[in-house]
Amino acid sequence: MTGSFGVKSVAPASLATTLSWFEEIILMEANEKESIAQLTRQYGGEWGINHTSRLLHIIEEIGEGLPYDKDIVWMAAHLHDWGAYAPWQKEGVDHAVRSVEVAGDFLADRGYPEPFIQAVLDCIRTHHQGDPNRRIEAVLLSDADSVDFLGVVGILREFSKNPKEMRKAYNAVLKRKASVPANICLEKSRQLGASRIKEMERVLSIFLEETYQQF
């Protein structure tokens, strides 16, 4: 028998051992989650694990009332950027493509069932795409990833990458603000994105005022 996270187990011999058996499975799955989260932190640093945590919070909000597999979403959120991190990235290879390669090998090596692996890889492969004709878990991940480029967080993401090149960062923010909404599929995601865009416009207006547009 295999649990949601691929943890293999043996069925209990009697009803008397059922409770302890389930407790053991829950503990094994919790340990597996913690191990994978630590790897995401190791490969992606604080940025990687915090980005993942934000995605899961966004997905919880936009996915309310929708039937989706939380295990698939959790795993895809943690592995979706591994191909962009130093241990795995390849020059000239899109990080989503590389993440699919790395995640596929990783999950297979850890004994996850093939249907689960393929579902996770589908999410990772399309996490920068806006096609609504995908499994719901993939749509949730890509919508959340898009939303995380918007709002004050979206502004700070660009300025943190270009702290001494404010014009470059400002232009990157404008480009994101204009292009990202087209990749958002779900109505709740669009509403959240629209709210964040208004906040971006407010903050950018203050930025222009305080810099006298000299940056």
Order of alpha helices (4+ residues) and beta strands (2+ residues): alpha-alpha-alpha-alpha-alpha-alpha-alpha-alpha
